[in-house]
Amino acid sequence: MADQVMEKARVPRGAERLRIDKFTARRLELAEAALETLAELGYARTSLREIAQKSDFTHGVLHYYFTDKVDLITCCVRHYKAKCVTRYDQVTATAPTRDALLEGFLLKLAETLREEAGMHRLWYDLRAQALFEDVFREDVTEIDKSLEDMVWRVASRYAELGGKEPAVSRAALYAVFDGLFQKHLLRHLSNDERAIPELLDEVRRLLPMVA
């Protein structure tokens, strides 16, 4: 009898977890669909109604799953950056030499700047907003840390393959790479054909100096 009571008590909790999982999955589905509009318009010009007009979802559906545009944008950027931070992991783990790691890293770097410029622009937009709006700061800080760790994994492995240690701290290394990336992203968005190759040249010179 006691076992039956315990089993019945477990069912609602399981059902509740399933409901929460479905709700979260639906939020991610909607966030994925909204990313293109957000990347195109940016934070200031985007509203839930605007996203609804440019997608297959109604304003009511979006408002049901997201409190406001801050909730939606944060979910979108977190979802996208969660995929970004693993972009270089395979080449980092499998490259047998420093040269192989560098060239694999550069290949992926060029690819993401060329194909996902709008998403990166949205990230920098959100990070700038965090300077003014408290609501963004915790998420932005967390995402920024994950990106710092991503850059460090590449550089520390590159150094290790040469029997070295990185010559700078995690924070300094990330600041340099992030600054270069943002600068060349702006040039790329301005249709500068030299933006990507010159970013790759900068990284090709820089990485051996710091690692």
N, C-alpha and C positions, 0 to 999 in steps of 0.2 A: 504493500500500500504506500509506504513512504517513497519507494522508488517511482511509483506512478505519479505521485504528487510532484516529485522533483522533476520528472520528465515533462509534465504539463507546465511547470514553471519555466522550463528552459525554452519552450516553444515561442512564447511572446518575445523573449529577448532575441532569439534567432530571427524572428520575423522583423523585429525592429532594426536589427543590423542590416537585413536585406533591404528594408525600405530606405535606410540611410545610404547604403551602397548604390542603390538605384538613383537616388536623388543626386548623389555626388557624380555618378556617371553621366547623368543628364546635364548637370552643370558643365562638365568638361566638354560634352558634345556641343553645347551651345557656345561655350567659350571658343572652341575650335572654329565654329562657323563665324563667330564675330571677329576673329583675328584680322581677317583681310580688311574689313571696314575700319577697324581701329587703327591698323597700320597705315591706311590711306589718309584718315582724317586727323589722327592724333587725339590727345586727351581733351583739349579745349573745345574742339568742334564736334565731339561725339556725345550722343545721348542714347538712352535705351530706345527711344522712338526712332532715331536715325538708323540705328543698327537694325531695328525691325523692318524699316523700309527697304533696307538693302540686303535682307536675308529672307529665308522662307519661314521665319518665326514671327509671331505676332508680338506686339508690345506687351500684351497681358502675360504671355508665356515667359518672356524675359523677366518681367517684373515679379513673377511668381518665384523664379529660381534665383534672382539676384535682387538684393535690397535696393541698389542704385547703381549708377555707372561706375562708381569707385569699386564696388564689390565685383562687378563684371570685369573691369579692366585689370584689377589685381589678379583675379582668377586666370584671365587670359595670359598675362605676362608670366605668372608663376608656372603655368602649364607649358608654355613655350620654352622658357629658360630651363625647366627641368629636363627637357630633351636636349637643349643646347649643351649643357655642361658635360654630357657624355660624348660629345661629337669627336673628340680627339683621343678617347680612351683606347680604341682599338689600335691605332697607329702607335700610341705610346707603349702599349703592352707588347706589340709584335715587332717593332722596328729593331733590327739586329745591330745597327750602327748609328752613330750620331748623324751622319749624312742622310740615312734613310728616314730617321725620325724627323729631321728638319724638313726634308722635301715632302714627307707625308703631311706634316703639320701645315706647311704652306699651301699644299693642294686643298686641304679642307678649309683653310682660312679664306682663300680666294673664292671657293665655292659658296661659303655662307655669306660673304659680302656681296657676291654677284646675285645670288638667288633669294636671299632673305633680308635685303636691305631695309624693307619696310618694317619688318619685325624688330630689327635692331634700333631703328629710329623710334619705334614705340617705347622700347626699353629706356632709351636715353630721355625721352619725353617724361616718362613716369619717374625716373630718377631725379630729374630736375624739379618735378612737382613736389617730390618729397622734401625739398628744401623749404617749402612753404606750407605743406599740408601734413600734419601729424599722422593722419590716418594711413599714409603710405609708408611711413618710415620703417616700421618693423619689417614689413615684407621686402622693401627695397634693400634694407641692410642684410637680410637673410640671403636674398638672391645675389647681391654683390659679393658676399662671402663665398658663395658656391662658385662664382665665376673666378674669384681670386684663387680658390683651391684648384680649379680646372687649369689655369695658367701655370700654377706651381707644379702640378703633376707633370706637365710637358717639360718644363725647364729642369726640374730636379732629375727626371729620367734622362734628359739630354746630358746633364752634367755627369750623372752616374755612368753613362756609356763611355765617357771620356776619363773616368777615374777622378772626377772633380766634385766640388761642392758649389752650389750657386753662390755668386759673389755679392748678392743683394738679398734683402728680406723679401718675404712674400708680398707685403704691402707695397714696397717700392717696385717690385717686378710687375705686379698687377697694374699699378698706376701708369707705368711706362707703356705697357702693351695696350691698356685700355685707352690711353690718350692717343696713341698712334692709330688705333682702330677707329675711334670716333672722328679723328681728323680726316682720315681717308674715306670714311663713310660719307661725310659731308661732301667731299669732292666727288665721290661716286654718284651721290644723289643729284649733284650739279652737272652730271653727264661728262665728267672729266675722264677720258679714256685712259689716262695714265694713273688714276687713283689706285687701282688694284695692283698693277705691276710695281708701282713705287712703294706700296705698303709691303709687298713681299720682299723687295730689295732692302727695305729698312729692317725688317725682321731677320733676314738672312745675315745682315751685318751685326745686328744687335745681340742675337741669342748667343753666339760664341763669346761675346764680351762679358755677358752676365752669368753664363753657365758653362 
